[in-house]
Amino acid sequence: MDGAEPAPRDPYLHSRGLKIPKHPQITKGRIRGALKSDAYERKECDAVMRVVRPGDRVLELGGGIGYMSTLLSVKKQVARVVSYEANPALIPYIRSVHAANGVENVDLRNALLSPQAGDPVPFYVRRNFLASSMDREADPDSVTEEVPIMQHAIAPVLEAETPDVLVCDIEGAEADLLPAGDWSGLRAAVIELHPQWIGQSGVQAVFGAMHRAGLTYFPKASEAKVVTFRKGW
């Protein structure tokens, strides 16, 4: 009809039944395409959908854009997610993803989980804040801000939170962090390995940490660098 008001633009992308707020820096290019085709973090998502149960308590290391914690809350009805994300520039966006989907059971922590407590460490926010990292030399000219990030010791966090499931994607830090924790309380773990950075010895360290905790590699929920461990399968 002439003069009709144009339909309002949808402020969200829709992915696996979740509402993902559009963002000029985040939801673009390959990420946008992966979200729209339900292919974003597909291997990790397929794994958690297979092994996570309603009512689980989940520890997420590497919160990313908030997609996984939202999926866990909405689709798996977990009791609680404690999510660690070091990049301070992502925290407001993660909260917006949670709010868009009515998620209220995620404890989002802008901090690093470390083998031991320590002084805050510098984190370098870049113009493309998806490329932000703790490595200043990676692209020093693009750094816009240096932010101190707290380090939380792993032992008291595990004791306080008693997670049933670990979901871990920490860009190579898994080889140092995971062997430092007592994961014997877990029923399952979904870990993205980064062998290009941690090498054979790092991969062995991760598998060793899970085996000491009584978890066994679970091939039915593993694919390529995403490896799943379970008890009692």
CORBEL-V462029 format. One record per run of one state. SS is the DSSP state (H for helix, E for strand, L for the rest). FROM is the first residue (numbers start at 1). LEN is the number of residues. If there is no record, write none. Layout:
ss=SS from=FROM len=LEN
ss=SS from=FROM len=LEN
This chain:
ss=L from=1 len=11
ss=E from=12 len=4
ss=L from=16 len=2
ss=E from=18 len=4
ss=L from=22 len=7
ss=H from=29 len=8
ss=L from=37 len=5
ss=H from=42 len=10
ss=L from=52 len=5
ss=E from=57 len=5
ss=L from=62 len=5
ss=H from=67 len=9
ss=L from=76 len=4
ss=E from=80 len=5
ss=L from=85 len=3
ss=H from=88 len=13
ss=L from=101 len=5
ss=E from=106 len=4
ss=L from=110 len=1
ss=E from=111 len=4
ss=L from=115 len=3
ss=E from=118 len=9
ss=L from=127 len=2
ss=H from=129 len=3
ss=L from=132 len=1
ss=E from=133 len=1
ss=L from=134 len=2
ss=H from=136 len=3
ss=L from=139 len=1
ss=H from=140 len=3
ss=E from=143 len=11
ss=H from=154 len=8
ss=L from=162 len=3
ss=E from=165 len=4
ss=L from=169 len=5
ss=H from=174 len=7
ss=L from=181 len=7
ss=E from=188 len=5
ss=L from=193 len=2
ss=H from=195 len=18
ss=L from=213 len=3
ss=E from=216 len=2
ss=L from=218 len=1
ss=H from=219 len=3
ss=L from=222 len=1
ss=E from=223 len=1
ss=L from=224 len=2
ss=E from=226 len=5
ss=L from=231 len=3
